[in-house]
Amino acid sequence: QVQFVESGGGLVQAGGSLRLTCTASGGSIDSIDGMAWYRLAPGKQRELVAVVAKSGTTNYHDSVKGRFTISRDNAKNAVYLYMSSLKPEDTAIYYCNDLWIASAPNFDSWGRGTQVTVSS
């Protein structure tokens, strides 16, 4: 099973930018159609933030449209999330995963994630 390691998080002021990286191991993301970024904020449920298909088609949560950009580099076995115009409400732990697998009922196999904290 492919495993994912997230990195690139940090503390940033509102309005700032960060780029998150998701690196896969144990397999190739080229075999995965939908790669996704999720986030988990304190007191909230994990939510789907952005998806990128092998075709390059992308989809975003309404709250990040126009501010976040997801991309993938199959040759580097990596997925990226560029986040700009960050808001305090973007504060969360960010995770990446295979969209199809992570959508399964009771799925609970997540990496350590990367913490993003946006100060006002």
N, C-alpha and C positions, 0 to 999 in steps of 0.2 A: 504494500500500500504506500502510495506517495505521501510523504510527510512535508510539512511546510514550516519554515522559520521566518518570522516577521521581524523587521528591524526598521530603524529610521525615526522612531517616535522621539518625543522630547517635550520640553516646555517652551511655549512660544506665546508672544503677545497677540491679542486680538488683531486681526488684519494681516497677520504673518502667514508664512507658507512652510510646508514640510513636504518631503517626498518619502513615502513608505516603500519598502522593498519586501517582497515575499519570495523566498528562495525555496525551490523544491528539491527534495532528495528521495532516493529510492524509486525513482521513476521519472518519466518525462511529462511535462505539462502539455506537450504536443498531442498527447493522447486524450487530453481533457478538453471537452468543448467549452464549457462555461467555467471560468475562474472568477472568483468573487472576493470582495472585501466586505467584512462585517465589523460591527462595533458593539461594545458592551459598556454602557454607562452605569454608574452607581444607581441602584434602585429601578433600573429599567431592564427590559428584555433585550436580548441580542437582536440587532436589526441589520438587514442587508443594505449595504451602502452603495455598492457598484458592482457591475458584472461586465466582463469582456468575453465575447465568444471567439472561437478560432477564426471566424470570418472577420473579426475586428469590430463587429457590432457591439455597442456599449449601451448600458442602461444604468440609471442612477436613481437613488432615493430623491424624492422631491426636495428635501431639505438641503441637498448638496449640489443640485443641478446648477451648472454655470460656475461652480467653484472648485469642484473636484474633477480630476481626469484619471481614468484607469487605462492602463496599457499592459501589454504583455510582450515578452521577448522569448519566444520558444527556444531560440538558439542558446540563450543564457539560462533557460529554465527558470525564468523569473517573471513576476507580475509586480507592477508598480501602481501606486496611488499618489498622484500629485494633488496636494491640497493647498488651496490659496484662499485668501480672504477669510481666514479661520475665525470662528466665533467661540465664545466660552461653551456653548452648547455642543460643540464638536468634541469636547473633552470625553475621552473614553479609551478603553483598550481596543485596539484594532487587530483583527484576525483575517487571515485569508484561508480559502478552502475551495475545494471542488464543489461547485454549486449543486450539482446533481446529488452527490453523496451527502452533503450537509443538509439537504432538504428532506432527508429520510426521517420518519417519525422517531423520536427519542435519540436522535443522533447526538453524540456528546464526545467527539474526538477532535479536540482543538489543540493548537499549539499554544505557546506561552503568550503570544500576542506582543504588541508593542504599545506602550502607554503614550497617549497624546494628551497633553494638558495645555489648555488655552486660557491665559489669564486676561482679565478685563482691564 
